[in-house]
């Protein structure tokens, strides 16, 4: 299965009904990864994959103007016939753990965390931006880890083109932190009957990005690749998110 690109330069045009109730429904929908993107199983990219440059250094991003949103988690299961399916139930449980971890980190760094209720109150603009941010963050992680080549040279090439003035005002921030965690798992049957193919390159890709609400461009990103660990382990989630945010908050008060 191929990769569906987020098409960062394409204008979003999906109509969304206004109102807090509909916004809550849409936020709930985009928090289910299988509803907003299907990346499938990816082979390692051949040839030269461009290194992605950050637009801003981490110390140029003020925690006082930064808000983090709930991490987005995608879990694939791969069977003995190489058929993949999305496991929303496992992903939801891991996402809750990841949200708690990220909230504690940003609280210590004097940044803020916007939970699902805050995103719903923000309206459909936030829902669209949240959906785009999760997908773009994973795509950036995939290119950084040389799993897939999107042909870009800067994280700023991933840009959300809709007007973000209302989102910026609602969140009261200039920057938004996105965290996306993706893992592909073997079924018991695959482990038993396809032992020679059980190793999956890019089994787990974790990525974190900061988007600039002033122009919609990604400004700073980092990523990790783990072909051995299991993200279902709460300790693995803690380690991954701490590792990725450590560089972002390098100049913030100690304790993170």
C-alpha positions as CSV (number, residue, x, y, z in Angstrom):
1,X,0.0,0.0,0.0
2,X,1.4,3.4,-0.9
3,X,1.5,6.6,1.1
4,X,-1.1,9.3,0.9
5,X,0.7,12.6,1.1
6,X,-0.8,15.5,3.1
7,X,-0.3,17.8,0.1
8,X,0.9,20.7,2.2
9,X,0.4,23.3,-0.4
10,X,-3.2,22.3,-1.3
11,X,-6.0,24.4,0.0
12,X,-8.4,22.6,2.3
13,X,-12.0,22.7,1.2
14,X,-13.9,20.1,3.2
15,X,-17.1,21.8,4.5
16,X,-17.6,21.5,8.2
17,X,-20.8,22.6,10.0
18,X,-20.3,25.2,12.7
19,X,-21.3,24.9,16.3
20,X,-19.8,23.4,19.4
21,X,-21.7,20.1,19.1
22,X,-20.5,19.5,15.6
23,X,-17.0,20.6,16.5
24,X,-16.9,18.1,19.3
25,X,-18.0,15.3,16.9
26,X,-15.3,16.3,14.3
27,X,-12.6,16.5,17.0
28,X,-13.6,13.0,18.2
29,X,-13.4,11.7,14.6
30,X,-10.0,13.1,13.8
31,X,-8.6,11.7,17.1
32,X,-9.3,8.2,15.6
33,X,-6.3,7.8,13.3
34,X,-7.9,5.4,10.9
35,X,-10.4,8.1,9.9
36,X,-7.8,10.6,8.8
37,X,-4.9,8.8,7.2
38,X,-3.7,5.4,6.1
39,X,0.0,5.2,5.5
40,X,0.2,1.4,5.1
41,X,3.4,-0.5,5.2
42,X,6.5,1.3,3.8
43,X,9.7,-0.2,2.5
44,X,12.9,1.7,3.1
45,X,13.5,4.4,0.5
46,X,16.2,3.7,-2.0
47,X,18.5,6.4,-3.2
48,X,19.3,9.7,-1.6
49,X,16.7,11.1,0.8
50,X,17.1,14.8,1.4
51,X,17.9,15.8,4.9
52,X,15.2,18.1,6.3
53,X,16.3,21.4,7.8
54,X,14.4,23.0,10.6
55,X,13.1,26.5,9.9
56,X,13.8,27.7,13.5
57,X,16.2,26.6,16.2
58,X,14.4,25.3,19.3
59,X,15.6,28.3,21.5
60,X,13.7,30.7,19.2
61,X,10.4,29.1,20.2
62,X,9.2,30.6,23.5
63,X,7.4,28.2,25.9
64,X,5.2,31.1,26.9
65,X,3.8,31.3,23.4
66,X,3.6,27.5,22.9
67,X,0.6,25.1,23.3
68,X,0.8,21.3,23.0
69,X,-2.1,19.3,21.6
70,X,-3.0,15.6,22.3
71,X,-0.6,13.2,20.7
72,X,-1.9,11.2,17.7
73,X,-1.2,7.4,17.6
74,X,-1.5,5.0,14.7
75,X,-1.2,1.2,15.3
76,X,-1.0,-1.2,12.3
77,X,-1.3,-4.9,12.6
78,X,0.4,-7.0,9.8
79,X,-0.6,-10.6,9.3
80,X,1.2,-13.5,7.6
81,X,-0.2,-12.5,4.2
82,X,1.2,-8.9,4.6
83,X,-2.3,-7.5,5.0
84,X,-2.5,-4.6,7.4
85,X,-5.3,-3.2,9.5
86,X,-5.6,-0.3,11.9
87,X,-6.1,-1.0,15.6
88,X,-8.0,2.0,16.9
89,X,-8.7,0.5,20.3
90,X,-5.0,0.0,21.1
91,X,-4.1,3.3,19.6
92,X,-6.7,5.1,21.9
93,X,-5.3,3.6,25.0
94,X,-1.7,4.6,24.1
95,X,-2.9,8.1,23.1
96,X,-4.3,8.6,26.6
97,X,-1.0,7.6,28.1
98,X,0.9,9.8,25.7
99,X,-1.4,12.8,26.5
100,X,-0.7,12.5,30.2
101,X,3.0,12.3,29.6
102,X,3.1,15.3,27.3
103,X,0.8,17.4,29.6
104,X,3.2,16.9,32.5
105,X,6.2,17.9,30.4
106,X,4.7,21.1,29.1
107,X,3.3,22.0,32.6
108,X,6.8,21.8,34.0
109,X,8.2,23.9,31.1
110,X,5.5,26.6,31.7
111,X,3.9,26.0,28.3
112,X,0.3,25.0,28.0
113,X,-1.7,21.9,26.9
114,X,-4.9,22.1,24.9
115,X,-7.0,19.0,25.6
116,X,-9.9,17.7,23.5
117,X,-12.4,20.0,25.1
118,X,-10.2,23.0,24.3
119,X,-9.8,21.9,20.7
120,X,-13.6,21.4,20.4
121,X,-14.2,24.9,21.8
122,X,-11.8,26.3,19.3
123,X,-14.1,25.1,16.5
124,X,-13.8,23.4,13.1
125,X,-10.6,25.4,12.2
126,X,-8.8,23.7,15.0
127,X,-10.1,20.2,13.9
128,X,-8.7,20.7,10.4
129,X,-5.4,22.0,11.6
130,X,-5.1,19.2,14.2
131,X,-5.7,16.6,11.5
132,X,-3.2,18.1,9.1
133,X,-0.6,18.6,11.9
134,X,-0.7,14.9,12.9
135,X,-0.3,13.7,9.3
136,X,2.4,16.2,8.4
137,X,4.4,15.4,11.6
138,X,4.4,11.7,10.7
139,X,5.4,12.4,7.1
140,X,8.3,14.5,8.3
141,X,9.3,11.7,10.7
142,X,9.2,9.2,7.8
143,X,11.5,11.3,5.7
144,X,13.8,12.1,8.5
145,X,14.2,8.4,9.3
146,X,14.6,7.6,5.6
147,X,11.5,5.4,5.4
148,X,9.9,7.5,2.7
149,X,11.1,10.4,0.5
150,X,8.6,13.2,0.0
151,X,11.2,15.2,-1.9
152,X,11.3,18.2,0.5
153,X,14.4,19.8,2.0
154,X,12.8,21.8,4.8
155,X,10.1,21.1,7.4
156,X,8.6,24.4,6.3
157,X,7.6,22.8,3.0
158,X,4.8,21.3,5.1
159,X,2.5,24.3,5.4
160,X,-1.2,24.6,6.3
161,X,-2.7,27.1,3.9
162,X,-6.0,28.0,5.6
163,X,-6.3,31.2,7.6
164,X,-5.2,30.4,11.2
165,X,-6.0,33.7,12.8
166,X,-9.1,32.4,14.6
167,X,-7.1,29.3,15.8
168,X,-4.3,31.5,17.0
169,X,-6.7,33.7,18.9
170,X,-8.6,30.8,20.5
171,X,-5.5,29.0,21.6
172,X,-3.7,32.2,22.6
173,X,-0.4,30.9,21.2
174,X,2.0,31.4,18.3
175,X,3.3,27.8,18.2
176,X,1.6,24.4,18.4
177,X,3.4,21.2,19.4
178,X,2.3,18.0,17.5
179,X,3.4,14.5,18.5
180,X,2.6,11.5,16.3
181,X,3.5,7.9,17.3
182,X,3.2,5.1,14.6
183,X,3.9,1.4,15.1
184,X,3.4,-1.7,12.9
185,X,2.9,-4.9,14.8
186,X,3.1,-8.6,13.8
187,X,0.1,-10.9,14.4
188,X,0.8,-14.1,16.2
189,X,0.3,-15.9,12.9
190,X,2.9,-13.8,11.1
191,X,5.5,-14.5,13.9
192,X,4.8,-18.2,13.7
193,X,4.6,-18.7,10.0
194,X,6.8,-16.0,8.5
195,X,9.8,-15.9,10.9
196,X,12.1,-14.7,8.2
197,X,9.9,-11.7,7.4
198,X,8.9,-10.7,11.0
199,X,11.5,-7.9,11.2
200,X,9.9,-4.7,10.1
201,X,12.1,-1.8,9.1
202,X,10.5,1.4,10.5
203,X,8.3,-0.6,12.8
204,X,8.0,2.4,15.1
205,X,8.4,6.0,14.0
206,X,7.9,8.7,16.6
207,X,7.9,12.4,15.6
208,X,7.3,15.8,17.2
209,X,6.9,19.0,15.3
210,X,6.2,22.7,16.1
211,X,4.0,24.6,13.7
212,X,4.0,28.3,13.5
213,X,0.4,29.7,13.8
214,X,1.5,33.0,12.2
215,X,1.9,31.4,8.8
216,X,1.0,27.7,9.1
217,X,4.5,26.4,8.4
218,X,6.2,23.7,10.4
219,X,9.2,25.4,12.2
220,X,11.0,22.6,14.1
221,X,10.8,18.9,14.1
222,X,12.6,15.8,15.5
223,X,12.0,12.1,15.3
224,X,13.0,8.6,16.5
225,X,13.0,5.2,15.0
226,X,12.6,2.0,17.0
227,X,12.4,-1.4,15.2
228,X,12.5,-3.4,18.5
229,X,10.5,-1.8,21.3
230,X,6.7,-1.9,21.9
231,X,4.9,1.4,22.3
232,X,2.3,-0.4,24.4
233,X,4.8,-0.2,27.2
234,X,4.1,3.0,29.1
235,X,7.8,3.4,29.8
236,X,8.5,3.4,26.0
237,X,6.0,6.2,25.5
238,X,7.5,8.2,28.4
239,X,11.0,7.7,27.0
240,X,10.1,8.6,23.4
241,X,8.2,11.8,24.3
242,X,10.8,13.0,26.8
243,X,13.6,12.3,24.3
244,X,11.9,14.3,21.5
245,X,10.8,17.3,23.7
246,X,14.2,17.6,25.5
247,X,15.7,19.4,22.6
248,X,12.7,21.7,22.3
249,X,12.8,22.8,25.9
250,X,16.6,22.9,26.2
251,X,16.6,26.5,27.4
252,X,13.4,26.2,29.4
253,X,13.5,26.0,33.3
254,X,15.0,22.8,34.6
255,X,12.8,19.8,35.6
256,X,11.8,18.4,32.2
